Amino acid sequence: MFYHSTRCPQGHVDSAQAVLEGLAPDGGLYMPQSIPAFDWQSCLGGTSLEMSAAILSALLPDIPDMPGLVSRAYAGKFETEDLTPSVPVGDFRILELFRGPTSAFKDVALSMLPQLLTAAKTVKGVKEDILILTATSGDTGKAALEGFRDVPGVRICVFYPHGGVSQVQRAQMVTQEGGNVAVCAVEGNFDDAQTGVKDIFAACQGRALPFRLSSANSINIGRLAPQIMYYFRAYRDLLDSGKISLGQEVNFSVPTGNFGDILAGYLAKLLGLPVGTLICASNANNVLTDFIRTGTYDRRRPLVKTTSPSMDILVSSNLERLLYLLSNDTALVSRLMTQLKEQGHYTVPRALLEAIQSRFWASCCDDVRAAKTIRRVWEAHKYLCDPHTAAGWAAAEDYVSETGDGRPMVVLSTASPYKFPAAVLEALGGDTSGSEFAQMHRLSRLTQVPIPGNLANLEGRPERHTDVIPKDQMLPYVLNL
Ligand SMILES: *Cc1c(COP(=O)(O)O)cnc(C)c1O
Protein backbone atom coordinates (compact mmCIF):
# COMPACT_ATOMS: atom_id res chain seq x y z
CA MET A 1 0.00 0.00 0.00
CA PHE A 2 1.36 3.37 -0.97
CA TYR A 3 0.71 6.90 0.17
CA HIS A 4 0.68 9.99 -1.97
CA SER A 5 0.02 13.68 -1.55
CA THR A 6 -3.53 15.06 -1.58
CA ARG A 7 -2.23 17.50 -4.23
CA CYS A 8 -0.54 15.11 -6.65
CA PRO A 9 -1.18 11.46 -7.59
CA GLN A 10 2.50 10.75 -8.33
CA GLY A 11 5.41 10.39 -5.95
CA HIS A 12 4.37 7.32 -3.98
CA VAL A 13 5.96 6.60 -0.65
CA ASP A 14 5.34 3.71 1.72
CA SER A 15 3.59 4.22 5.04
CA ALA A 16 6.81 4.35 7.07
CA GLN A 17 8.13 7.13 4.83
CA ALA A 18 4.83 9.04 5.09
CA VAL A 19 5.09 9.00 8.89
CA LEU A 20 8.72 10.04 8.78
CA GLU A 21 8.11 12.96 6.43
CA GLY A 22 4.86 14.28 7.93
CA LEU A 23 4.05 16.76 5.18
CA ALA A 24 4.42 15.78 1.50
CA PRO A 25 7.09 17.72 -0.44
CA ASP A 26 4.45 19.66 -2.43
CA GLY A 27 2.78 20.90 0.76
CA GLY A 28 -0.06 18.39 0.53
CA LEU A 29 -0.99 15.79 3.12
CA TYR A 30 -0.23 12.09 2.77
CA MET A 31 -3.16 9.76 2.15
CA PRO A 32 -3.30 6.06 1.30
CA GLN A 33 -3.96 5.36 -2.39
CA SER A 34 -6.90 3.25 -1.39
CA ILE A 35 -8.49 2.25 1.90
CA PRO A 36 -7.45 -1.33 2.67
CA ALA A 37 -9.99 -4.11 3.16
CA PHE A 38 -10.56 -4.33 6.90
CA ASP A 39 -12.32 -6.86 9.11
CA TRP A 40 -14.11 -4.26 11.25
CA GLN A 41 -16.33 -6.79 12.95
CA SER A 42 -13.48 -8.79 14.41
CA CYS A 43 -11.72 -5.53 15.31
CA LEU A 44 -14.71 -4.70 17.52
CA GLY A 45 -14.12 -7.89 19.49
CA GLY A 46 -10.76 -6.77 20.86
CA THR A 47 -9.59 -4.59 23.73
CA SER A 48 -8.86 -0.93 23.00
CA LEU A 49 -5.17 -1.79 22.57
CA GLU A 50 -6.00 -4.62 20.18
CA MET A 51 -8.37 -2.38 18.22
CA SER A 52 -5.65 0.22 17.93
CA ALA A 53 -3.07 -2.32 16.74
CA ALA A 54 -5.45 -3.80 14.16
CA ILE A 55 -6.39 -0.40 12.71
CA LEU A 56 -2.82 0.89 12.65
CA SER A 57 -1.47 -2.30 11.06
CA ALA A 58 -4.05 -1.98 8.29
CA LEU A 59 -3.23 1.67 7.57
CA LEU A 60 0.52 1.60 8.23
CA PRO A 61 1.50 -1.89 7.02
CA ASP A 62 5.21 -1.08 6.66
CA ILE A 63 5.63 -0.51 10.37
CA PRO A 64 6.31 -3.85 12.09
CA ASP A 65 5.25 -5.11 15.54
CA MET A 66 2.23 -2.86 15.94
CA PRO A 67 0.94 -4.67 19.07
CA GLY A 68 4.31 -4.03 20.76
CA LEU A 69 4.29 -0.36 19.77
CA VAL A 70 0.71 0.11 20.93
CA SER A 71 1.47 -1.50 24.26
CA ARG A 72 4.53 0.72 24.78
CA ALA A 73 2.46 3.78 23.90
CA TYR A 74 -0.54 3.17 26.11
CA ALA A 75 -0.26 0.34 28.63
CA GLY A 76 -0.55 1.70 32.16
CA LYS A 77 -0.49 5.34 31.03
CA PHE A 78 -4.22 6.04 30.84
CA GLU A 79 -6.75 6.13 33.66
CA THR A 80 -8.55 3.06 32.33
CA GLU A 81 -7.61 0.13 30.14
CA ASP A 82 -10.35 1.18 27.75
CA LEU A 83 -8.19 4.28 27.12
CA THR A 84 -11.31 6.18 26.10
CA PRO A 85 -14.31 5.15 28.22
CA SER A 86 -17.82 6.28 27.36
CA VAL A 87 -20.79 6.99 29.61
CA PRO A 88 -24.51 7.41 28.94
CA VAL A 89 -25.67 10.97 29.70
CA GLY A 90 -29.32 11.79 28.99
CA ASP A 91 -30.19 10.78 25.43
CA PHE A 92 -26.56 10.78 24.33
CA ARG A 93 -23.41 8.90 25.14
CA ILE A 94 -20.28 10.89 26.01
CA LEU A 95 -16.97 9.48 24.79
CA GLU A 96 -14.27 10.68 27.19
CA LEU A 97 -11.06 11.26 25.28
CA PHE A 98 -9.28 13.08 28.10
CA ARG A 99 -8.33 10.22 30.40
CA GLY A 100 -4.68 10.19 29.32
CA PRO A 101 -1.48 11.23 31.08
CA THR A 102 -1.95 15.01 30.55
CA SER A 103 -5.79 15.11 30.59
CA ALA A 104 -5.80 16.21 26.95
CA PHE A 105 -7.60 14.47 24.11
CA LYS A 106 -4.34 14.86 22.21
CA ASP A 107 -2.79 12.20 24.46
CA VAL A 108 -4.43 9.46 22.39
CA ALA A 109 -2.48 10.47 19.31
CA LEU A 110 0.65 11.91 20.89
CA SER A 111 1.31 8.81 22.98
CA MET A 112 1.38 6.73 19.79
CA LEU A 113 3.15 9.05 17.33
CA PRO A 114 6.60 8.70 19.00
CA GLN A 115 6.40 4.92 18.72
CA LEU A 116 5.39 5.13 15.05
CA LEU A 117 8.09 7.66 14.31
CA THR A 118 10.93 5.71 15.90
CA ALA A 119 9.76 2.49 14.25
CA ALA A 120 9.57 4.27 10.88
CA LYS A 121 13.07 5.58 11.48
CA THR A 122 14.36 2.04 11.95
CA VAL A 123 12.53 0.76 8.86
CA LYS A 124 14.05 3.53 6.77
CA GLY A 125 17.53 3.23 8.28
CA VAL A 126 17.60 6.82 9.51
CA LYS A 127 20.50 7.10 11.92
CA GLU A 128 20.41 10.67 13.19
CA ASP A 129 18.18 11.81 16.04
CA ILE A 130 14.82 13.34 15.26
CA LEU A 131 14.16 16.73 16.81
CA ILE A 132 10.46 17.45 17.26
CA LEU A 133 9.77 21.19 17.17
CA THR A 134 6.38 22.44 18.27
CA ALA A 135 4.81 25.79 18.98
CA THR A 136 1.87 25.43 21.32
CA SER A 137 -1.00 27.53 22.53
CA GLY A 138 -1.44 25.08 25.40
CA ASP A 139 -2.50 21.46 25.17
CA THR A 140 -0.46 20.09 22.29
CA GLY A 141 2.85 21.04 23.89
CA LYS A 142 2.33 19.14 27.10
CA ALA A 143 0.82 16.08 25.43
CA ALA A 144 3.75 15.98 22.97
CA LEU A 145 6.33 16.41 25.77
CA GLU A 146 4.82 13.55 27.71
CA GLY A 147 4.54 11.33 24.62
CA PHE A 148 8.10 11.91 23.48
CA ARG A 149 9.88 12.08 26.80
CA ASP A 150 12.79 9.64 27.07
CA VAL A 151 11.91 8.00 23.74
CA PRO A 152 15.33 6.91 22.39
CA GLY A 153 16.55 8.65 19.24
CA VAL A 154 14.13 11.57 19.55
CA ARG A 155 14.40 14.95 21.20
CA ILE A 156 11.64 17.49 21.60
CA CYS A 157 11.59 21.25 21.98
CA VAL A 158 8.36 23.11 22.72
CA PHE A 159 7.92 26.89 22.40
CA TYR A 160 4.99 28.64 24.01
CA PRO A 161 4.01 32.33 24.10
CA HIS A 162 5.25 34.00 27.30
CA GLY A 163 2.15 34.91 29.28
CA GLY A 164 -0.03 33.40 26.53
CA VAL A 165 -1.02 30.04 28.04
CA SER A 166 -3.09 29.30 31.13
CA GLN A 167 -1.46 28.91 34.55
CA VAL A 168 -2.19 25.21 34.59
CA GLN A 169 -0.88 24.70 31.06
CA ARG A 170 2.32 26.56 31.90
CA ALA A 171 2.78 24.54 35.08
CA GLN A 172 2.26 21.34 33.11
CA MET A 173 5.03 22.26 30.69
CA VAL A 174 7.67 23.89 32.90
CA THR A 175 7.62 20.96 35.35
CA GLN A 176 8.12 18.42 32.55
CA GLU A 177 10.60 15.66 33.32
CA GLY A 178 12.70 13.70 30.85
CA GLY A 179 16.26 13.77 29.55
CA ASN A 180 15.37 14.70 25.96
CA VAL A 181 12.98 17.61 26.46
CA ALA A 182 13.31 21.39 26.19
CA VAL A 183 10.58 23.93 26.92
CA CYS A 184 11.03 27.63 26.26
CA ALA A 185 8.80 30.70 26.49
CA VAL A 186 8.94 33.17 23.60
CA GLU A 187 8.32 36.89 24.07
CA GLY A 188 5.39 37.26 21.70
CA ASN A 189 2.04 35.66 20.97
CA PHE A 190 1.22 32.20 19.66
CA ASP A 191 1.51 33.33 16.04
CA ASP A 192 5.02 34.64 16.72
CA ALA A 193 6.00 31.29 18.23
CA GLN A 194 4.46 29.38 15.34
CA THR A 195 6.06 31.63 12.71
CA GLY A 196 9.37 31.19 14.53
CA VAL A 197 9.07 27.41 14.29
CA LYS A 198 8.20 27.58 10.58
CA ASP A 199 11.22 29.84 10.02
CA ILE A 200 13.46 27.32 11.79
CA PHE A 201 12.21 24.56 9.47
CA ALA A 202 12.96 26.78 6.47
CA ALA A 203 16.38 27.84 7.78
CA CYS A 204 17.42 24.24 8.44
CA GLN A 205 16.38 22.94 5.02
CA GLY A 206 19.38 21.50 3.18
CA ARG A 207 21.72 22.32 6.08
CA ALA A 208 23.97 19.59 7.48
CA LEU A 209 22.70 19.17 11.01
CA PRO A 210 23.17 16.48 13.63
CA PHE A 211 19.40 15.94 13.74
CA ARG A 212 16.39 15.68 11.47
CA LEU A 213 13.52 18.07 12.15
CA SER A 214 9.95 16.88 12.48
CA SER A 215 6.71 18.18 13.93
CA ALA A 216 4.00 16.72 16.12
CA ASN A 217 0.89 18.22 14.55
CA SER A 218 -2.01 16.46 12.93
CA ILE A 219 -0.81 16.85 9.37
CA ASN A 220 1.17 13.66 10.08
CA ILE A 221 -0.79 10.51 9.24
CA GLY A 222 0.95 8.92 12.23
CA ARG A 223 -0.85 11.35 14.48
CA LEU A 224 -4.21 11.04 12.76
CA ALA A 225 -4.47 7.25 12.44
CA PRO A 226 -4.28 6.47 16.20
CA GLN A 227 -7.47 8.47 16.67
CA ILE A 228 -9.63 6.06 14.67
CA MET A 229 -9.64 3.53 17.51
CA TYR A 230 -11.98 5.44 19.82
CA TYR A 231 -14.84 5.43 17.32
CA PHE A 232 -14.62 1.63 17.40
CA ARG A 233 -14.41 1.73 21.21
CA ALA A 234 -17.59 3.82 21.50
CA TYR A 235 -19.43 1.60 19.04
CA ARG A 236 -18.41 -1.47 21.02
CA ASP A 237 -19.61 0.18 24.26
CA LEU A 238 -23.01 0.78 22.66
CA LEU A 239 -23.13 -2.86 21.56
CA ASP A 240 -22.17 -4.07 25.04
CA SER A 241 -24.82 -1.90 26.67
CA GLY A 242 -27.47 -3.38 24.38
CA LYS A 243 -28.32 0.01 22.85
CA ILE A 244 -27.57 -1.15 19.31
CA SER A 245 -27.18 -4.36 17.39
CA LEU A 246 -24.22 -5.04 15.14
CA GLY A 247 -24.48 -3.09 11.91
CA GLN A 248 -26.78 -0.36 13.21
CA GLU A 249 -25.52 3.14 12.43
CA VAL A 250 -24.38 5.58 15.11
CA ASN A 251 -23.94 9.36 14.80
CA PHE A 252 -21.01 11.21 16.32
CA SER A 253 -20.76 14.87 17.32
CA VAL A 254 -17.18 16.13 17.32
CA PRO A 255 -15.82 19.40 18.77
CA THR A 256 -13.65 20.44 15.86
CA GLY A 257 -10.57 22.59 15.33
CA ASN A 258 -8.08 21.30 12.79
CA PHE A 259 -10.54 18.66 11.52
CA GLY A 260 -8.28 15.79 12.60
CA ASP A 261 -10.57 14.20 15.15
CA ILE A 262 -13.65 14.19 12.91
CA LEU A 263 -11.64 12.99 9.92
CA ALA A 264 -10.54 9.99 12.00
CA GLY A 265 -14.27 9.30 12.39
CA TYR A 266 -14.70 9.38 8.65
CA LEU A 267 -11.76 6.99 8.23
CA ALA A 268 -13.46 4.67 10.75
CA LYS A 269 -16.51 4.75 8.48
CA LEU A 270 -14.36 3.97 5.42
CA LEU A 271 -12.87 1.02 7.29
CA GLY A 272 -16.42 -0.33 7.63
CA LEU A 273 -17.62 0.87 11.04
CA PRO A 274 -21.34 1.73 10.80
CA VAL A 275 -20.92 5.47 11.29
CA GLY A 276 -24.00 7.53 10.42
CA THR A 277 -23.67 11.31 10.28
CA LEU A 278 -20.58 13.07 11.59
CA ILE A 279 -21.53 16.35 13.23
CA CYS A 280 -18.89 19.05 13.09
CA ALA A 281 -19.21 21.28 16.15
CA SER A 282 -17.56 24.70 16.22
CA ASN A 283 -17.50 27.68 18.56
CA ALA A 284 -17.90 31.31 17.45
CA ASN A 285 -15.12 30.65 14.93
CA ASN A 286 -17.64 29.02 12.64
CA VAL A 287 -15.72 28.77 9.37
CA LEU A 288 -16.47 25.05 9.13
CA THR A 289 -20.19 25.46 9.86
CA ASP A 290 -20.45 27.94 7.00
CA PHE A 291 -18.43 25.67 4.75
CA ILE A 292 -20.42 22.51 5.37
CA ARG A 293 -23.69 24.40 4.96
CA THR A 294 -22.78 26.42 1.85
CA GLY A 295 -19.70 24.95 0.17
CA THR A 296 -17.73 28.18 0.59
CA TYR A 297 -14.71 28.17 2.85
CA ASP A 298 -13.79 31.71 3.84
CA ARG A 299 -11.09 32.48 6.36
CA ARG A 300 -11.32 36.26 5.80
CA ARG A 301 -12.74 37.05 9.22
CA PRO A 302 -11.27 37.93 12.61
CA LEU A 303 -10.29 35.13 14.95
CA VAL A 304 -12.49 35.27 18.05
CA LYS A 305 -11.00 34.31 21.42
CA THR A 306 -13.43 31.95 23.13
CA THR A 307 -13.71 29.76 26.22
CA SER A 308 -12.92 26.78 23.96
CA PRO A 309 -9.47 27.90 22.72
CA SER A 310 -8.54 24.59 21.06
CA MET A 311 -11.25 25.31 18.50
CA ASP A 312 -10.16 28.92 17.86
CA ILE A 313 -8.90 28.27 14.38
CA LEU A 314 -9.60 29.66 10.92
CA VAL A 315 -7.73 27.21 8.71
CA SER A 316 -8.50 23.57 9.44
CA SER A 317 -5.68 21.73 7.71
CA ASN A 318 -7.15 18.22 7.71
CA LEU A 319 -10.19 19.34 5.75
CA GLU A 320 -7.88 18.97 2.76
CA ARG A 321 -7.88 15.22 3.37
CA LEU A 322 -11.67 15.11 3.23
CA LEU A 323 -11.78 17.11 0.01
CA TYR A 324 -9.38 14.59 -1.48
CA LEU A 325 -11.26 11.53 -0.21
CA LEU A 326 -14.60 12.74 -1.55
CA SER A 327 -13.39 14.10 -4.89
CA ASN A 328 -10.47 11.78 -5.65
CA ASP A 329 -9.19 14.75 -7.61
CA THR A 330 -5.73 15.93 -6.60
CA ALA A 331 -5.75 18.71 -9.21
CA LEU A 332 -8.94 20.12 -7.70
CA VAL A 333 -7.56 19.92 -4.15
CA SER A 334 -4.35 21.59 -5.23
CA ARG A 335 -6.29 24.40 -6.91
CA LEU A 336 -8.56 24.96 -3.89
CA MET A 337 -5.62 25.04 -1.47
CA THR A 338 -3.74 27.54 -3.61
CA GLN A 339 -6.84 29.70 -3.75
CA LEU A 340 -7.23 29.53 0.02
CA LYS A 341 -3.64 30.59 0.49
CA GLU A 342 -3.69 33.40 -2.05
CA GLN A 343 -7.26 34.71 -1.78
CA GLY A 344 -8.44 33.44 1.59
CA HIS A 345 -11.46 31.56 0.30
CA TYR A 346 -12.72 28.88 -2.09
CA THR A 347 -15.98 27.26 -3.14
CA VAL A 348 -16.22 23.54 -3.89
CA PRO A 349 -18.12 22.18 -6.90
CA ARG A 350 -21.76 21.24 -6.33
CA ALA A 351 -21.17 17.47 -6.49
CA LEU A 352 -18.46 17.67 -3.85
CA LEU A 353 -20.66 19.74 -1.56
CA GLU A 354 -23.42 17.16 -1.88
CA ALA A 355 -20.96 14.38 -1.07
CA ILE A 356 -19.90 16.29 2.05
CA GLN A 357 -23.46 17.04 3.13
CA SER A 358 -24.55 13.44 2.81
CA ARG A 359 -21.98 12.46 5.44
CA PHE A 360 -21.42 15.56 7.58
CA TRP A 361 -23.58 18.13 9.32
CA ALA A 362 -22.41 21.23 11.16
CA SER A 363 -23.42 23.65 13.85
CA CYS A 364 -21.76 26.25 16.05
CA CYS A 365 -22.19 27.56 19.54
CA ASP A 366 -20.97 30.78 21.14
CA ASP A 367 -19.56 31.10 24.67
CA VAL A 368 -22.89 32.10 26.19
CA ARG A 369 -24.62 29.04 24.85
CA ALA A 370 -21.70 26.80 25.80
CA ALA A 371 -21.96 28.06 29.39
CA LYS A 372 -25.71 27.48 29.45
CA THR A 373 -25.14 23.98 28.09
CA ILE A 374 -22.57 23.19 30.79
CA ARG A 375 -25.06 24.29 33.42
CA ARG A 376 -28.00 22.46 31.88
CA VAL A 377 -26.11 19.18 31.46
CA TRP A 378 -24.87 19.47 35.04
CA GLU A 379 -28.29 20.21 36.48
CA ALA A 380 -30.13 17.58 34.47
CA HIS A 381 -27.59 14.75 34.51
CA LYS A 382 -24.89 15.64 37.06
CA TYR A 383 -22.33 15.34 34.30
CA LEU A 384 -19.63 18.00 34.25
CA CYS A 385 -18.41 18.98 30.80
CA ASP A 386 -15.84 21.48 29.58
CA PRO A 387 -16.62 24.24 27.02
CA HIS A 388 -15.37 22.18 24.02
CA THR A 389 -17.56 19.24 24.97
CA ALA A 390 -20.46 21.62 25.54
CA ALA A 391 -20.15 22.79 21.93
CA GLY A 392 -20.31 19.15 20.84
CA TRP A 393 -23.37 18.56 22.99
CA ALA A 394 -25.13 21.67 21.66
CA ALA A 395 -24.43 20.67 18.05
CA ALA A 396 -25.80 17.18 18.73
CA GLU A 397 -29.00 18.75 20.09
CA ASP A 398 -29.26 21.05 17.07
CA TYR A 399 -28.84 18.10 14.75
CA VAL A 400 -31.51 16.01 16.42
CA SER A 401 -34.01 18.87 16.59
CA GLU A 402 -33.42 19.97 12.98
CA THR A 403 -33.35 16.53 11.36
CA GLY A 404 -35.33 14.29 13.72
CA ASP A 405 -32.67 11.62 13.17
CA GLY A 406 -33.18 9.10 15.99
CA ARG A 407 -30.01 7.04 15.54
CA PRO A 408 -27.89 6.77 18.71
CA MET A 409 -25.62 9.78 19.27
CA VAL A 410 -22.12 9.80 20.72
CA VAL A 411 -20.71 13.19 21.78
CA LEU A 412 -16.93 13.29 21.88
CA SER A 413 -15.55 14.94 24.99
CA THR A 414 -12.16 16.46 24.21
CA ALA A 415 -11.14 18.05 27.50
CA SER A 416 -11.39 17.58 31.22
CA PRO A 417 -13.49 20.34 32.84
CA TYR A 418 -10.49 20.93 35.11
CA LYS A 419 -8.51 22.21 32.15
CA PHE A 420 -10.90 25.19 32.01
CA PRO A 421 -11.93 25.71 35.63
CA ALA A 422 -12.81 29.41 35.34
CA ALA A 423 -15.20 28.95 32.42
CA VAL A 424 -16.84 25.92 34.01
CA LEU A 425 -17.18 27.57 37.43
CA GLU A 426 -18.65 30.64 35.84
CA ALA A 427 -21.16 28.52 33.93
CA LEU A 428 -22.26 26.92 37.19
CA GLY A 429 -22.55 30.32 38.89
CA GLY A 430 -19.54 29.66 41.14
CA ASP A 431 -16.92 32.08 42.43
CA THR A 432 -14.12 32.50 39.87
CA SER A 433 -11.64 34.44 42.00
CA GLY A 434 -8.12 33.28 42.79
CA SER A 435 -5.58 31.25 40.86
CA GLU A 436 -6.54 28.47 38.48
CA PHE A 437 -5.47 25.99 41.12
CA ALA A 438 -7.82 27.59 43.63
CA GLN A 439 -10.56 27.44 40.98
CA MET A 440 -9.91 23.74 40.36
CA HIS A 441 -10.30 22.92 44.03
CA ARG A 442 -13.43 25.07 44.31
CA LEU A 443 -14.97 23.36 41.30
CA SER A 444 -14.21 19.98 42.80
CA ARG A 445 -15.76 20.94 46.14
CA LEU A 446 -18.84 22.24 44.35
CA THR A 447 -19.39 19.20 42.14
CA GLN A 448 -17.60 16.37 43.96
CA VAL A 449 -16.08 15.42 40.59
CA PRO A 450 -12.45 14.42 41.29
CA ILE A 451 -9.56 16.42 39.83
CA PRO A 452 -7.39 14.21 37.55
CA GLY A 453 -4.24 13.16 39.41
CA ASN A 454 -1.80 14.72 36.93
CA LEU A 455 -3.43 18.15 37.40
CA ALA A 456 -3.99 17.86 41.15
CA ASN A 457 -0.32 17.28 41.91
CA LEU A 458 1.10 20.02 39.67
CA GLU A 459 1.03 22.82 42.18
CA GLY A 460 4.31 23.30 43.98
CA ARG A 461 6.30 20.95 41.75
CA PRO A 462 9.77 22.23 40.84
CA GLU A 463 10.00 24.33 37.69
CA ARG A 464 12.64 22.81 35.45
CA HIS A 465 12.29 24.91 32.30
CA THR A 466 12.32 28.65 32.90
CA ASP A 467 13.98 30.00 29.73
CA VAL A 468 12.33 33.06 28.16
CA ILE A 469 13.78 34.34 24.89
CA PRO A 470 13.05 37.09 22.34
CA LYS A 471 11.31 35.73 19.26
CA ASP A 472 14.32 36.33 17.02
CA GLN A 473 16.45 34.02 19.19
CA MET A 474 14.52 30.81 18.48
CA LEU A 475 16.88 29.47 15.80
CA PRO A 476 20.06 29.92 17.88
CA TYR A 477 18.22 28.36 20.81
CA VAL A 478 17.47 25.25 18.78
CA LEU A 479 20.98 25.04 17.30
CA ASN A 480 22.41 25.13 20.82
CA LEU A 481 20.22 22.37 22.22
C1 LIG B 1 -7.26 19.77 19.65
C2 LIG B 1 -8.57 19.89 20.31
C3 LIG B 1 -9.78 19.93 19.58
C4 LIG B 1 -9.82 19.92 18.07
O1 LIG B 1 -9.42 18.72 17.49
P1 LIG B 1 -9.06 18.70 15.93
O2 LIG B 1 -8.57 17.32 15.70
O3 LIG B 1 -7.99 19.73 15.75
O4 LIG B 1 -10.29 19.03 15.19
C5 LIG B 1 -10.97 20.02 20.27
N1 LIG B 1 -10.99 20.11 21.61
C6 LIG B 1 -9.87 20.08 22.34
C7 LIG B 1 -9.96 20.22 23.82
C8 LIG B 1 -8.62 19.97 21.73
O5 LIG B 1 -7.51 19.95 22.48
The ligand as an SDF file (V2000), in Angstrom:
LIG
                    3D

 15 15  0  0  0  0  0  0  0  0999 V2000
   -7.2630   19.7660   19.6540 C   0  0  0  0  0  0  0  0  0  0  0  0
   -8.5740   19.8890   20.3130 C   0  0  0  0  0  0  0  0  0  0  0  0
   -9.7800   19.9280   19.5780 C   0  0  0  0  0  0  0  0  0  0  0  0
   -9.8220   19.9240   18.0690 C   0  0  0  0  0  0  0  0  0  0  0  0
   -9.4230   18.7200   17.4950 O   0  0  0  0  0  0  0  0  0  0  0  0
   -9.0650   18.7020   15.9290 P   0  0  0  0  0  0  0  0  0  0  0  0
   -8.5670   17.3200   15.7010 O   0  0  0  0  0  0  0  0  0  0  0  0
   -7.9880   19.7290   15.7510 O   0  0  0  0  0  0  0  0  0  0  0  0
  -10.2950   19.0260   15.1950 O   0  0  0  0  0  0  0  0  0  0  0  0
  -10.9710   20.0240   20.2720 C   0  0  0  0  0  0  0  0  0  0  0  0
  -10.9880   20.1050   21.6130 N   0  0  0  0  0  0  0  0  0  0  0  0
   -9.8650   20.0810   22.3390 C   0  0  0  0  0  0  0  0  0  0  0  0
   -9.9580   20.2240   23.8190 C   0  0  0  0  0  0  0  0  0  0  0  0
   -8.6210   19.9680   21.7320 C   0  0  0  0  0  0  0  0  0  0  0  0
   -7.5090   19.9550   22.4760 O   0  0  0  0  0  0  0  0  0  0  0  0
  1  2  1  0
  2  3  1  0
  2 14  2  0
  3  4  1  0
  3 10  2  0
  4  5  1  0
  5  6  1  0
  6  7  2  0
  6  8  1  0
  6  9  1  0
 10 11  1  0
 11 12  2  0
 12 13  1  0
 12 14  1  0
 14 15  1  0
M  END
$$$$
